[in-house]
Amino acid sequence: MIAPGPTLETPRLLLRPTALEDLEGFVTLAGDPESARFIGGVQPRSMAWRAMCAMAGAWTLRGFAMFSVVEKSSGRWLGRVGPWQPEGWPGTEVGWGLLREGWGQGYATEAAAATMTWAFDHLGWKEIIHCIAPENTPSQRVAQRLGSRLLGPVTLPPPYDTTPIEAWGQDRDTWRSRRGK
């Protein structure tokens, strides 16, 4: 089973809605202290399942959610990247969370760029933010490579409302002008 939605393709990646086969990847992502550090912390298998179902449910109910990132050459699930806006969220976000094995290879930037274009073109979003912890310098670098700038502090909904978070982002016109469209 796979959630309804489009599949996007980049030179190295397939980006598709959440599928039941993604569970082990979600469990690995949520269970690794480094990978999970800035996306809610380490969670047991049962919570990883709930997170996966929340993504699939968002695809069904809202018509968008983070895409599962699959490496074309190997078929490996690497993480989830894309549009995300749960109830009470501070804006229209494109976020990312990758397994450690996918870090440092440009996958987050490649996948985020494709999903930002999709969100602007197909969802009609006028602005995209990235919610990043102030000490998460690798994600700040991804945001900078995407052309986003620091917008300032934001508050996430409970239970994360006491966690310091900064919004990075840009508007659709800025994104399009940087892409030559």
Secondary structure, DSSP 8 states (H G I E B T S, - for coil): -B-SS--EE-SSEEEE--BGGGHHHHHHHHH-HHHHTTTT----HHHHHHHHHHHHHHHHHHS---EEEEETTT--EEEEEEEE--TT-SS-EEEEEE-GGGTTTTHHHHHHHHHHHHIIIII--SEEEEEE-TT-HHHHHHHHHTT-EEEEEE---TTSTTS-EEEEEEEHHHHHHHHT-
